[in-house]
Structures are given as structure tokens and as C-alpha cells.
Amino acid sequence: MLIPPRDVTGVVLCGGEGRRMGGVEKPLLPLHDRPLLLHVLDRLLPQVGHVLVSANRELDAYRALGHPVVSDDVPGLGPLGGLATVARHVTTPWLFCCPGDAPRLDAGLVSRLAAALQDEVVAVYPNDGERKQYLFLLVRTSACRSLTTYLDGGARSVHGWLARNCAHAIEMHDLRPSFANVNDPLELQNLQTKDPP
């Protein structure tokens, strides 16, 4: 399916607690002297018409990066809680979400996911050959309306919500490195060493 970038809002999920990083805001950590989030945005912005950042702490620091910031209506519900809240601020028919600590985001991912869509499908996400990458998700904005009911029932699983909808995994083994996110100090150090600025 051909979806022009203007019909997609990019949602960058920055609401995690960063437990393995000592509770710091991972997307704000520096990689080559720039926040991880800016590396994500560099790759995301050409693929979408608008960007929203989902965050619950350090809001002024996120706003200083130049994009609207939306905080969870109900804290503590995980990534789906952030998606449920921010989706109500999305005015495009599609949204693409990704983590704010994945600086290798592929610059053509949104169009590749869109090309795999069929009419009845409401969401697509990559399978990198090792795991399904549920948080690199292209989804019809209207499908996110069901999130509130799902969360109100006590469920939190992204996979569980997608299983209730017509969602498909797309084989993208060649893009496996682009889904890497920063979970601990060693991973950040490896990026500093191996990835060019």
C-alpha cells in the first residue's frame, strides 16, 4: 500500500523507566555528543509528516528538542499506555511508533512496512529473524481506540493487543541491526565506539 509521509505521524516512545540504566532518561543520553532521541529523529523525520514524543519525565528537556511532547493520561501502563494517550493527539490516518533509544532506526522502514500492508490489515511490524519488533509499529490510528478498553481490563502486552487486531509481522531479517536499542551502559559504550558520528 502506498502511504504518503504526510499521512503518517511518528510517535517516539520515551516513557520507559530506564531501570537497567540506573533510572535515567535513556533517550536523552548522549551519543556522539547528541541525545539518542535526536539520532532517532534524524532518521524518522523524512519518513513521516508529523512527530510527537511520548514522555513522562524531564519534559522540559524533551520539549527543548523541538517537537510536541505528550504525557500519559494514566502512568505506569507501559508502552501501550503511552500509545493510547498520544494516539488521541494524532490527526493523520496512520501512526508509526518506535522507541526513543533506537538510534539505528532504518531510514526506509516506514515505507517498507507500508508496502506490505493489505486492505484488511490494521497494523504491521517487523520480524528481524530473532524476534518480533512490536514497538516498531505502523498502525491505523483508528485501531488505537481499542487500547483504552484493553488497558482498562488490566492487560499490558503489546503482543496481546495486536493479536486481537488484524496485525501482521513482516520478515525484515536484513534490518536486524536497526532495531537495536540501548538497554545498559555497555550497549551505549559499544555504540560510541562502533558507530560513526
Backbone hydrogen bonds in HBPLUS format (Angstrom, degrees):
<---DONOR---> <-ACCEPTOR-->    atom                        ^
c    i                          cat <-CA-CA->   ^        H-A-AA   ^      H-
h    n   atom  resd res      DA  || num        DHA   H-A  angle D-A-AA Bond
n    s   type  num  typ     dist DA aas  dist angle  dist       angle   num
A0007-ASP N   A0004-PRO O   2.88 MM   3  5.63 160.8  1.92 126.1 132.2     1
A0008-VAL N   A0005-PRO O   3.02 MM   3  5.36 163.3  2.05 119.6 120.8     2
A0049-GLY N   A0005-PRO O   2.67 MM  44  5.11 102.4  2.27 148.5 127.1     3
A0094-TRP N   A0007-ASP O   3.16 MM  87  6.08 143.5  2.30 162.4 171.1     4
A0049-GLY N   A0008-VAL O   2.87 MM  41  5.73 158.1  1.92 157.8 164.7     5
A0009-THR N   A0094-TRP O   3.05 MM  85  6.46 153.4  2.12 135.7 141.2     6
A0096-PHE N   A0009-THR O   2.90 MM  87  6.21 158.2  1.95 149.2 153.7     7
A0010-GLY N   A0050-HIS O   2.75 MM  40  6.03 171.3  1.76 153.3 150.2     8
A0052-LEU N   A0010-GLY O   2.82 MM  42  6.24 154.3  1.88 164.8 172.8     9
A0011-VAL N   A0096-PHE O   2.76 MM  85  5.95 166.4  1.78 153.3 155.8    10
A0098-CYS N   A0011-VAL O   3.03 MM  87  6.55 145.3  2.16 160.4 166.9    11
A0012-VAL N   A0052-LEU O   2.96 MM  40  6.42 162.5  1.99 161.3 165.8    12
A0054-SER N   A0012-VAL O   2.90 MM  42  6.02 172.7  1.91 155.8 158.2    13
A0013-LEU N   A0098-CYS O   2.86 MM  85  6.05 164.0  1.89 156.6 161.0    14
A0100-GLY N   A0013-LEU O   2.97 MM  87  5.48 145.5  2.09 147.8 137.4    15
A0014-CYS N   A0054-SER O   2.69 MM  40  5.49 151.9  1.77 154.7 164.0    16
A0021-MET N   A0018-GLY O   2.96 MM   3  5.23 151.9  2.04 109.1 118.1    17
A0023-GLY N   A0018-GLY O   2.74 MM   5  4.60 150.7  1.82 141.3 136.3    18
A0022-GLY N   A0019-ARG O   3.17 MM   3  5.26 151.7  2.25 114.3 112.1    19
A0028-LEU N   A0025-GLU O   3.02 MM   3  5.63 151.1  2.10 118.4 127.1    20
A0029-LEU N   A0026-LYS O   2.97 MM   3  5.31 162.8  2.00 117.0 122.6    21
A0037-LEU N   A0027-PRO O   2.83 MM  10  4.85 158.6  1.88 149.6 142.2    22
A0036-LEU N   A0029-LEU O   2.84 MM   7  5.88 140.9  1.99 158.6 166.2    23
A0031-LEU N   A0034-ARG O   2.70 MM   3  5.34 165.0  1.72 149.4 150.5    24
A0034-ARG N   A0031-LEU O   3.20 MM   3  5.34 153.6  2.27 105.0 112.7    25
A0038-LEU N   A0035-PRO O   2.94 MM   3  5.46 131.3  2.19 111.7 123.6    26
A0039-HIS N   A0036-LEU O   3.00 MM   3  5.30 125.5  2.31 104.3 118.4    27
A0040-VAL N   A0036-LEU O   3.14 MM   4  6.57 153.2  2.21 150.7 158.6    28
A0041-LEU N   A0037-LEU O   2.87 MM   4  6.16 163.1  1.90 153.2 157.7    29
A0042-ASP N   A0038-LEU O   2.90 MM   4  6.04 152.6  1.98 143.5 150.3    30
A0043-ARG N   A0040-VAL O   3.12 MM   3  5.48 127.8  2.40 104.4 116.6    31
A0044-LEU N   A0040-VAL O   2.91 MM   4  6.10 142.7  2.05 146.2 158.2    32
A0045-LEU N   A0041-LEU O   2.91 MM   4  5.61 175.4  1.91 150.7 152.3    33
A0047-GLN N   A0044-LEU O   2.82 MM   3  5.45 153.4  1.89 125.2 134.1    34
A0048-VAL N   A0045-LEU O   3.39 MM   3  5.60 160.8  2.43 110.4 115.1    35
A0053-VAL N   A0068-PRO O   2.91 MM  15  6.18 163.7  1.93 158.4 163.7    36
A0070-VAL N   A0053-VAL O   2.77 MM  17  6.11 161.7  1.80 163.8 169.1    37
A0055-ALA N   A0070-VAL O   3.08 MM  15  6.21 149.6  2.18 137.7 147.2    38
A0061-ALA N   A0058-GLU O   3.10 MM   3  5.42 120.1  2.47 103.3 117.5    39
A0062-TYR N   A0058-GLU O   3.14 MM   4  6.54 153.7  2.21 152.0 159.7    40
A0063-ARG N   A0059-LEU O   2.87 MM   4  6.11 165.8  1.89 155.2 159.3    41
A0064-ALA N   A0060-ASP O   2.98 MM   4  6.09 144.6  2.10 141.7 150.7    42
A0065-LEU N   A0062-TYR O   3.00 MM   3  5.49 158.2  2.05 112.6 119.6    43
A0066-GLY N   A0063-ARG O   2.96 MM   3  5.61 166.3  1.97 119.7 123.2    44
A0081-GLY N   A0078-GLY O   2.99 MM   3  5.42 129.9  2.25 108.7 121.7    45
A0082-GLY N   A0078-GLY O   3.34 MM   4  6.81 152.9  2.42 149.2 156.5    46
A0083-LEU N   A0079-PRO O   2.90 MM   4  6.19 159.3  1.95 149.7 155.8    47
A0084-ALA N   A0080-LEU O   2.79 MM   4  5.90 158.2  1.84 146.4 152.2    48
A0085-THR N   A0081-GLY O   3.16 MM   4  6.33 157.5  2.21 144.1 149.1    49
A0086-VAL N   A0082-GLY O   2.96 MM   4  6.11 176.1  1.96 157.5 158.6    50
A0087-ALA N   A0083-LEU O   2.93 MM   4  5.78 150.6  2.01 144.5 151.8    51
A0088-ARG N   A0085-THR O   3.19 MM   3  5.76 146.3  2.31 111.0 119.3    52
A0089-HIS N   A0086-VAL O   2.87 MM   3  5.33 158.2  1.92 114.3 121.8    53
A0090-VAL N   A0087-ALA O   3.17 MM   3  5.09 162.2  2.20 102.1 107.5    54
A0141-THR N   A0093-PRO O   2.93 MM  48  5.43 165.1  1.95 127.6 132.2    55
A0095-LEU N   A0139-VAL O   2.95 MM  44  5.60 157.5  2.00 158.6 166.0    56
A0139-VAL N   A0095-LEU O   2.92 MM  44  5.60 168.3  1.93 167.1 170.1    57
A0097-CYS N   A0137-LEU O   2.89 MM  40  5.33 154.1  1.95 146.7 152.3    58
A0137-LEU N   A0097-CYS O   3.08 MM  40  5.33 131.1  2.33 136.0 148.4    59
A0182-VAL N   A0101-ASP O   3.04 MM  81  5.68 143.9  2.17 146.0 156.0    60
A0105-LEU N   A0102-ALA O   3.20 MM   3  5.92 150.9  2.29 128.9 128.5    61
A0109-LEU N   A0106-ASP O   3.33 MM   3  5.31 172.4  2.33 110.6 110.8    62
A0112-ARG N   A0108-GLY O   3.16 MM   4  6.35 153.6  2.23 150.1 158.0    63
A0113-LEU N   A0109-LEU O   2.90 MM   4  6.14 159.0  1.95 157.3 162.7    64
A0114-ALA N   A0110-VAL O   2.90 MM   4  6.10 162.1  1.93 150.6 156.1    65
A0115-ALA N   A0111-SER O   2.95 MM   4  6.06 151.8  2.04 142.3 149.2    66
A0116-ALA N   A0113-LEU O   3.08 MM   3  5.35 142.6  2.22 104.0 114.7    67
A0117-LEU N   A0114-ALA O   3.07 MM   3  5.30 160.9  2.11 109.4 115.6    68
A0121-VAL N   A0118-GLN O   3.00 MM   3  5.43 150.8  2.09 116.4 125.6    69
A0122-VAL N   A0166-CYS O   2.81 MM  44  5.58 159.0  1.86 151.6 158.9    70
A0140-ARG N   A0122-VAL O   2.84 MM  18  5.42 157.9  1.89 161.4 165.3    71
A0168-HIS N   A0123-ALA O   2.98 MM  45  6.47 153.8  2.05 149.4 152.2    72
A0124-VAL N   A0138-LEU O   2.89 MM  14  5.42 153.2  1.96 152.4 161.4    73
A0138-LEU N   A0124-VAL O   2.99 MM  14  5.42 172.1  1.99 167.2 168.3    74
A0125-TYR N   A0168-HIS O   3.14 MM  43  6.60 146.2  2.26 153.9 160.5    75
A0170-ILE N   A0125-TYR O   2.74 MM  45  5.96 153.4  1.81 153.5 161.2    76
A0133-GLN N   A0126-PRO O   2.79 MM   7  5.39 164.1  1.81 154.6 160.2    77
A0127-ASN N   A0170-ILE O   2.74 MM  43  5.59 144.9  1.86 148.1 141.2    78
A0172-MET N   A0127-ASN O   2.84 MM  45  5.68 172.7  1.84 154.6 152.2    79
A0128-ASP N   A0131-ARG O   3.06 MM   3  5.82 153.9  2.13 165.3 157.1    80
A0136-PHE N   A0133-GLN O   3.20 MM   3  5.82 166.9  2.22 121.0 122.8    81
A0143-ALA N   A0140-ARG O   3.00 MM   3  5.43 138.3  2.18 108.8 119.9    82
A0144-CYS N   A0141-THR O   3.04 MM   3  5.51 148.8  2.14 111.5 120.3    83
A0145-ARG N   A0142-SER O   3.26 MM   3  5.80 166.3  2.28 112.4 116.6    84
A0146-SER N   A0143-ALA O   3.36 MM   3  6.20 161.1  2.40 118.6 121.5    85
A0147-LEU N   A0144-CYS O   3.04 MM   3  5.36 159.5  2.08 109.7 116.3    86
A0150-TYR N   A0146-SER O   3.14 MM   4  6.35 163.0  2.17 151.8 157.0    87
A0151-LEU N   A0147-LEU O   2.83 MM   4  6.02 165.2  1.85 160.2 163.1    88
A0152-ASP N   A0148-THR O   2.83 MM   4  5.94 156.3  1.88 148.2 155.7    89
A0153-GLY N   A0149-THR O   3.15 MM   4  6.31 132.2  2.39 138.7 149.2    90
A0153-GLY N   A0150-TYR O   3.29 MM   3  5.36 137.8  2.48  94.7 105.8    91
A0154-GLY N   A0151-LEU O   2.89 MM   3  5.26 161.8  1.92 115.8 119.5    92
A0161-TRP N   A0157-SER O   3.09 MM   4  6.36 153.9  2.16 144.0 149.6    93
A0162-LEU N   A0158-VAL O   3.00 MM   4  6.26 165.4  2.02 155.7 159.7    94
A0163-ALA N   A0159-HIS O   2.90 MM   4  6.08 148.3  2.01 148.3 157.2    95
A0164-ARG N   A0161-TRP O   3.09 MM   3  5.33 143.9  2.22 103.0 113.4    96
A0165-ASN N   A0162-LEU O   2.99 MM   3  5.15 154.7  2.05 105.6 113.8    97
A0167-ALA N   A0165-ASN O   3.03 MM   2  5.62 121.8  2.39 107.5  91.2    98
A0175-LEU N   A0172-MET O   3.06 MM   3  5.60 154.8  2.13 113.4 120.8    99
A0176-ARG N   A0173-HIS O   3.32 MM   3  5.55 165.6  2.34 115.0 115.0   100
A0178-SER N   A0175-LEU O   2.82 MM   3  5.47 139.3  1.99 122.7 134.6   101
A0179-PHE N   A0176-ARG O   3.20 MM   3  5.74 164.7  2.22 117.8 122.3   102
A0180-ALA N   A0177-PRO O   3.34 MM   3  5.66 168.8  2.35 111.0 113.9   103
A0187-GLU N   A0184-ASP O   3.12 MM   3  5.55 121.2  2.49 109.0 122.1   104
A0188-LEU N   A0184-ASP O   3.29 MM   4  6.67 157.0  2.35 152.7 159.3   105
A0189-GLN N   A0185-PRO O   2.91 MM   4  6.14 156.4  1.96 147.8 154.7   106
A0190-ASN N   A0186-LEU O   2.85 MM   4  6.11 154.9  1.91 150.6 157.3   107
A0191-LEU N   A0187-GLU O   3.07 MM   4  6.32 153.2  2.14 143.3 149.9   108
A0192-GLN N   A0188-LEU O   2.99 MM   4  6.29 157.7  2.04 149.5 155.6   109
A0193-THR N   A0189-GLN O   3.07 MM   4  6.31 147.5  2.17 145.0 153.3   110
A0194-LYS N   A0190-ASN O   2.83 MM   4  5.91 166.7  1.85 155.9 159.5   111
A0195-ASP N   A0191-LEU O   2.98 MM   4  5.25 153.5  2.05 133.4 142.0   112
